[in-house]
């Protein structure tokens, strides 16, 4: 099966990104606002079992990453699992993956923008969120290389802040009564829900695959960049989670409004708390930047195939970016950032992303040995893990997510019916 090419007349994106840039973009997507906020709902769901949830989320993410990397090397085109599902499972499954990704990640963009607003200016959260969306859409519009350079700076700053938090927590004091009895106060359902919530923070490695058309030598670069980015992120998350949990204890962590800032205060370094707040805002900006990149590329791919308006497939002649798709996504995210609640956006996004990766694992199961398929246990566990974690999310997230996926499926069926009727 040949690698799909962009249809004539829509333009092709230029391959500019090497392994280092691809890893940095993946890190910018994963090491974002999730680590500053996700431990709180995870601790509420599982107590100290959030570490077990983190491990489970990481295993599922590894399976997803492996499946995505093998598929991305085979199909190095913009669109990620939208392309893989279409090529390996059929048009409907590719469309459904693309729909879940665009809807879920658009909600995630809004959540990241609102996180920026809550840390920068709590009294004007929505206004700051909209401004952040406008600014980063403009950065993406001027070219993916500039976005990669900005992401490098953001990742470096966030890693420095997280390193400072970990060091202070390891050398400082602990909250009265804080214990680290991993999983002692957890239930199986709580650990699964914590894993589903923490998975939200791992999902950024797909950004490397969705930029497949802009990566140099994708058959080598993508399979190397995805596990590298995921492995670095897991090490950082594990270090931060263990130290913060040991300082605050599960009960205090579950009720913290800004867990990392509170942890450094308890550890005896209150002067570091404002630095952590700035780091959280910058991390959210990094996630938002990479999210807009990924969503716009999947929009481009679906527009090329007429699943979205054809005008969104245009590539800017100078900047070599899908400029109309980026502007459209930026406009939708700005509206959401002005109106929605961050918690609802995160839960809804998690469901859509898990559905997206379920299709990726199913597609990887169809690869042959000659196509460098992963061991069958990897996509099988990834598929099962995605379905289980999606169903373990809070009920409101499951219901709303399933409803929107159903709307997408109905729209696909209606489009096909109208197409056949018009022949």
VEXTORBA-224092 format. One line per 8 residues: their letters; for each residue x, y, z of C-alpha. Coordinates in Angstrom, 1 decimal, padded with zeros to 4 digits, always signed. Layout:
! VEXTORBA-224092
A) X,Y,Z; ...
END
This chain:
! VEXTORBA-224092
XXXXXXXX) +000.0,+000.0,+000.0; +001.5,+003.3,-001.0; +002.0,+006.4,+001.1; -000.9,+008.8,+000.5; +000.0,+012.1,-001.1; -001.8,+015.4,-000.9; -004.3,+015.9,-003.7; -003.2,+018.2,-006.4
XXXXXXXX) -004.1,+021.8,-006.1; -004.2,+021.8,-002.3; -000.4,+022.2,-001.8; +002.1,+020.1,+000.2; +003.7,+021.1,+003.5; +007.5,+021.4,+003.6; +009.6,+018.9,+005.6; +011.6,+020.9,+008.1
XXXXXXXX) +011.5,+019.2,+011.4; +014.2,+016.8,+012.6; +014.2,+014.4,+015.6; +015.1,+017.1,+018.2; +012.4,+019.5,+017.0; +009.8,+016.6,+016.9; +010.7,+015.6,+020.4; +010.4,+019.2,+021.7
XXXXXXXX) +007.0,+019.6,+020.1; +005.9,+016.3,+021.8; +007.3,+017.5,+025.1; +005.6,+020.9,+024.7; +002.3,+019.1,+024.2; +002.7,+016.7,+027.2; +004.7,+018.7,+029.7; +002.0,+021.3,+030.0
XXXXXXXX) -000.7,+022.4,+032.3; -001.7,+018.8,+033.0; +001.1,+018.2,+035.6; +000.1,+021.4,+037.4; -003.6,+020.5,+037.7; -004.3,+016.8,+037.0; -002.9,+015.4,+040.3; -005.8,+017.0,+042.2
XXXXXXXX) -008.8,+015.2,+040.5; -006.6,+012.1,+040.3; -006.1,+012.2,+044.1; -009.8,+012.7,+044.7; -010.5,+009.6,+042.6; -007.8,+007.3,+043.9; -006.0,+008.9,+046.9; -002.4,+007.8,+046.9
XXXXXXXX) -003.5,+005.3,+044.2; -002.9,+008.2,+041.8; +000.6,+006.8,+041.3; -000.9,+003.5,+040.2; -003.2,+005.5,+037.9; -000.1,+007.3,+036.5; +001.6,+004.0,+035.8; -001.5,+002.6,+034.1
XXXXXXXX) -001.9,+005.7,+032.0; +001.7,+005.5,+031.0; +001.4,+001.9,+029.9; -001.7,+002.7,+027.8; +000.1,+005.8,+026.4; +003.2,+003.6,+025.6; +001.0,+001.2,+023.6; -000.7,+004.0,+021.8
XXXXXXXX) +002.6,+005.7,+021.1; +004.1,+002.5,+019.7; +001.1,+001.9,+017.5; +001.1,+005.5,+016.3; +004.8,+005.5,+015.6; +004.7,+002.4,+013.4; +001.7,+003.8,+011.5; +003.2,+007.3,+011.2
XXXXXXXX) +006.3,+005.8,+009.6; +004.1,+004.0,+007.1; +001.9,+007.0,+006.4; +003.9,+010.2,+006.9; +001.1,+012.6,+006.0; -000.7,+015.2,+008.0; -003.7,+013.9,+009.9; -002.4,+011.2,+012.2
XXXXXXXX) -005.0,+008.5,+013.1; -007.4,+010.0,+010.7; -005.1,+008.8,+007.9; -004.3,+005.5,+009.6; -007.9,+004.6,+010.2; -008.9,+005.5,+006.7; -006.1,+003.5,+005.1; -006.2,+000.4,+007.3
XXXXXXXX) -009.8,+000.2,+008.5; -011.9,+002.1,+006.0; -013.1,+005.6,+005.4; -015.7,+005.7,+008.3; -013.2,+004.8,+011.0; -010.7,+007.3,+009.8; -013.4,+009.9,+009.7; -014.5,+009.0,+013.3
XXXXXXXX) -010.9,+009.2,+014.6; -010.5,+012.6,+012.9; -013.8,+013.8,+014.3; -013.0,+012.7,+017.8; -009.6,+014.3,+017.6; -010.7,+017.7,+016.3; -013.7,+017.9,+018.7; -011.8,+016.6,+021.7
XXXXXXXX) -008.6,+018.6,+021.1; -010.5,+021.8,+020.4; -012.0,+021.5,+023.8; -008.5,+020.8,+025.2; -007.3,+024.0,+023.5; -010.0,+025.9,+025.4; -009.0,+024.2,+028.6; -005.3,+025.2,+028.2
XXXXXXXX) -006.3,+028.8,+027.3; -008.4,+029.0,+030.4; -005.6,+027.6,+032.5; -003.4,+030.4,+031.2; -006.0,+033.0,+032.2; -006.5,+031.5,+035.7; -002.8,+031.8,+036.5; -002.1,+035.1,+034.8
XXXXXXXX) -005.2,+037.2,+035.8; -007.8,+035.2,+037.8; -010.3,+038.1,+037.7; -010.2,+038.1,+033.9; -009.7,+034.5,+033.1; -011.8,+034.4,+029.9; -010.4,+037.6,+028.4; -006.8,+036.4,+028.9
XXXXXXXX) -007.7,+033.0,+027.5; -009.0,+034.6,+024.3; -006.0,+036.8,+024.0; -003.7,+033.8,+024.3; -005.6,+031.9,+021.6; -005.3,+034.9,+019.2; -001.6,+035.3,+019.9; -000.6,+031.7,+019.4
XXXXXXXX) -002.8,+031.3,+016.3; -000.7,+034.2,+014.9; +002.5,+032.4,+015.8; +001.4,+029.2,+014.1; +000.3,+031.1,+011.1; +003.8,+032.4,+010.4; +005.3,+028.9,+010.1; +006.0,+025.7,+012.0
XXXXXXXX) +009.7,+026.4,+012.5; +008.9,+029.5,+014.5; +006.4,+027.5,+016.5; +009.1,+024.9,+017.2; +011.6,+027.5,+018.4; +009.0,+029.0,+020.8; +008.1,+025.6,+022.0; +011.8,+024.9,+022.8
XXXXXXXX) +012.0,+028.0,+025.0; +008.7,+027.0,+026.8; +009.8,+023.4,+027.4; +013.1,+024.6,+028.9; +011.4,+027.0,+031.3; +008.8,+024.5,+032.4; +011.4,+021.7,+033.0; +013.4,+024.2,+035.1
XXXXXXXX) +010.4,+025.0,+037.2; +009.5,+021.4,+037.7; +013.1,+020.5,+038.6; +013.0,+023.3,+041.3; +009.7,+022.0,+042.7; +011.0,+018.4,+042.9; +014.3,+019.5,+044.6; +012.5,+021.7,+047.1
XXXXXXXX) +010.0,+019.0,+048.0; +012.7,+016.4,+048.4; +014.8,+018.6,+050.7; +012.0,+020.3,+052.5; +009.5,+019.2,+055.1; +006.2,+017.3,+054.8; +002.7,+018.1,+055.8; +001.6,+016.8,+059.1
XXXXXXXX) +000.4,+013.2,+058.7; +001.5,+013.0,+055.1; +002.1,+009.4,+054.0; +003.1,+007.6,+050.8; +001.4,+004.3,+051.2; +000.8,+003.8,+047.5; -002.7,+002.6,+046.7; -003.6,+002.0,+050.4
XXXXXXXX) -006.7,+004.2,+050.2; -007.6,+003.4,+046.6; -010.2,+001.3,+044.9; -010.0,-000.3,+041.4; -012.6,+002.1,+040.0; -010.8,+005.0,+041.5; -007.4,+004.0,+040.0; -009.0,+003.5,+036.6
XXXXXXXX) -010.7,+007.0,+036.8; -007.4,+008.5,+037.9; -005.6,+006.9,+035.0; -008.2,+008.3,+032.6; -007.8,+011.8,+034.0; -004.0,+011.5,+034.0; -004.0,+010.2,+030.5; -005.1,+013.7,+029.4
XXXXXXXX) -001.6,+014.9,+030.3; +000.2,+012.2,+028.2; -001.8,+012.6,+025.0; +000.6,+015.1,+023.3; +002.8,+012.6,+021.6; +000.2,+012.4,+018.8; +001.3,+015.9,+017.8; +004.5,+014.4,+016.4
XXXXXXXX) +002.4,+012.0,+014.2; +000.0,+014.7,+013.0; +002.9,+016.7,+011.8; +004.1,+013.8,+009.7; +004.1,+015.8,+006.5; +006.5,+018.3,+008.0; +009.1,+015.9,+009.5; +012.3,+015.1,+007.7
XXXXXXXX) +012.9,+011.3,+007.0; +009.6,+010.4,+008.8; +010.2,+006.6,+008.6; +013.2,+007.1,+011.0; +012.3,+010.4,+012.8; +008.8,+009.6,+014.0; +009.5,+006.2,+015.6; +012.5,+007.7,+017.4
XXXXXXXX) +010.9,+010.9,+018.5; +007.6,+009.6,+019.9; +009.1,+007.1,+022.5; +011.8,+009.6,+023.4; +009.2,+012.3,+024.2; +007.0,+009.9,+026.1; +009.8,+008.5,+028.2; +011.1,+011.9,+029.2
XXXXXXXX) +007.6,+013.0,+030.1; +006.9,+009.9,+032.2; +010.1,+010.4,+034.2; +009.2,+014.1,+034.9; +005.6,+013.3,+035.8; +006.6,+010.4,+038.1; +009.2,+012.5,+039.9; +006.8,+015.4,+040.4
XXXXXXXX) +003.9,+013.2,+041.5; +005.9,+011.3,+044.1; +007.4,+014.4,+045.6; +004.2,+016.4,+045.8; +002.3,+013.5,+047.2; +004.9,+012.8,+049.8; +004.8,+016.5,+050.9; +001.1,+017.1,+050.9
XXXXXXXX) -000.4,+013.6,+051.4; -003.4,+012.4,+049.4; -006.1,+014.2,+051.4; -004.5,+017.6,+051.2; -003.5,+017.1,+047.6; -007.1,+016.2,+046.7; -008.3,+019.6,+047.9; -005.5,+021.8,+046.7
XXXXXXXX) -006.3,+024.6,+044.2; -002.7,+024.9,+043.0; -001.0,+021.7,+044.1; +002.6,+022.4,+043.1; +002.5,+025.9,+044.5; +001.1,+024.6,+047.8; +003.7,+021.9,+047.9; +006.6,+024.3,+047.8
XXXXXXXX) +005.0,+026.4,+050.5; +004.6,+023.4,+052.8; +008.2,+022.3,+052.0; +009.4,+025.7,+053.3; +010.0,+027.7,+050.1; +007.0,+030.1,+049.8; +009.0,+032.4,+047.6; +009.0,+029.8,+044.9
XXXXXXXX) +005.2,+029.7,+044.7; +004.9,+032.7,+042.3; +007.6,+031.1,+040.1; +005.5,+027.9,+039.9; +002.4,+030.0,+039.0; +004.3,+031.6,+036.1; +005.6,+028.1,+035.1; +002.0,+026.8,+035.0
XXXXXXXX) +000.9,+029.6,+032.8; +003.9,+029.1,+030.4; +003.3,+025.4,+030.4; -000.3,+025.9,+029.4; +000.8,+028.2,+026.6; +003.2,+025.5,+025.3; +000.4,+023.0,+025.3; -002.0,+025.4,+023.5
XXXXXXXX) +000.7,+026.2,+020.9; +001.2,+022.5,+020.0; -002.5,+021.7,+020.2; -003.4,+024.3,+017.6; -000.7,+022.8,+015.4; -002.1,+019.3,+015.7; -005.8,+020.1,+015.3; -005.2,+022.3,+012.3
XXXXXXXX) -003.2,+019.5,+010.5; -006.0,+017.0,+011.1; -008.5,+019.6,+009.8; -006.3,+020.0,+006.7; -006.3,+016.2,+006.1; -010.1,+015.9,+006.5; -010.7,+018.9,+004.3; -008.6,+017.3,+001.6
XXXXXXXX) -011.0,+014.4,+001.6; -014.1,+016.5,+001.6; -015.1,+015.5,+005.2; -014.8,+019.2,+006.1; -015.1,+022.3,+003.8; -012.6,+022.1,+001.0; -011.5,+025.7,+001.6; -009.8,+024.5,+004.8
XXXXXXXX) -007.3,+022.4,+002.7; -005.5,+025.5,+001.5; -001.7,+025.9,+002.3; -000.2,+029.3,+002.5; +002.2,+029.9,-000.4; +004.7,+031.8,+001.7; +004.5,+030.3,+005.2; +003.7,+026.7,+004.1
XXXXXXXX) +001.0,+026.2,+006.7; -002.7,+025.3,+006.5; -003.6,+028.9,+007.2; -007.4,+028.7,+006.7; -007.6,+025.6,+009.0; -005.5,+027.4,+011.6; -007.7,+030.5,+011.5; -010.9,+028.4,+011.7
XXXXXXXX) -009.6,+026.4,+014.7; -008.4,+029.6,+016.4; -011.8,+031.2,+016.0; -013.7,+028.2,+017.4; -011.3,+027.9,+020.3; -011.5,+031.6,+021.1; -015.3,+031.3,+021.3; -015.1,+028.3,+023.6
XXXXXXXX) -012.5,+030.0,+025.8; -014.8,+032.9,+026.2; -017.8,+030.7,+027.3; -016.9,+027.3,+028.7; -015.8,+025.9,+032.0; -012.3,+024.3,+032.2; -013.3,+021.2,+034.1; -016.0,+020.2,+031.6
XXXXXXXX) -013.6,+020.9,+028.7; -010.9,+018.5,+030.1; -013.3,+015.6,+030.8; -014.9,+016.0,+027.3; -011.5,+016.2,+025.7; -010.3,+013.0,+027.4; -013.1,+010.9,+026.0; -012.5,+012.1,+022.5
XXXXXXXX) -008.8,+011.5,+022.7; -009.2,+008.0,+024.0; -011.6,+007.2,+021.2; -009.0,+008.5,+018.7; -006.3,+006.3,+020.1; -008.6,+003.3,+020.1; -008.9,+003.6,+016.4; -005.1,+004.0,+016.1
XXXXXXXX) -004.5,+000.7,+018.0; -007.1,-001.1,+015.9; -005.4,+000.2,+012.8; -002.0,-001.0,+014.1; -003.4,-004.5,+014.5; -003.8,-004.7,+010.7; -000.1,-004.1,+010.0; +001.9,-007.0,+008.6
XXXXXXXX) +005.4,-008.2,+009.6; +006.7,-006.6,+006.4; +005.2,-003.3,+007.5; +007.1,-003.4,+010.8; +004.0,-004.1,+013.0; +004.5,-004.0,+016.8; +004.0,-007.1,+018.9; +000.2,-007.9,+018.8
XXXXXXXX) -000.1,-007.5,+022.6; +000.8,-003.8,+022.3; -002.1,-002.6,+020.1; -004.4,-005.1,+021.8; -003.7,-003.8,+025.3; -003.8,-000.2,+024.0; -007.2,-000.7,+022.4; -008.6,-002.4,+025.5
XXXXXXXX) -007.0,+000.3,+027.8; -008.5,+003.2,+025.8; -012.0,+001.7,+025.9; -011.8,+000.9,+029.7; -010.3,+004.3,+030.6; -012.9,+006.2,+028.5; -015.7,+004.3,+030.3; -014.1,+005.0,+033.7
XXXXXXXX) -014.2,+008.8,+033.3; -016.8,+010.8,+035.2; -020.4,+010.0,+034.0; -020.9,+013.5,+032.5; -017.8,+013.2,+030.4; -018.8,+009.8,+029.1; -022.3,+010.9,+028.2; -021.3,+014.1,+026.5
XXXXXXXX) -018.4,+012.5,+024.7; -020.4,+009.6,+023.4; -023.2,+012.0,+022.3; -020.7,+014.1,+020.2; -019.1,+011.0,+018.7; -022.6,+009.8,+017.8; -023.4,+013.1,+016.2; -020.2,+012.8,+014.1
XXXXXXXX) -021.2,+009.3,+013.0; -024.7,+010.5,+012.1; -023.2,+013.4,+010.0; -021.0,+010.9,+008.2; -024.0,+008.7,+007.4; -026.1,+011.7,+006.2; -023.3,+012.9,+004.0; -023.0,+009.5,+002.4
XXXXXXX) -026.7,+009.2,+001.9; -026.9,+012.6,+000.2; -023.9,+011.8,-002.0; -025.4,+008.5,-003.2; -028.8,+010.2,-003.7; -027.3,+012.9,-005.8; -025.6,+010.5,-008.2
END
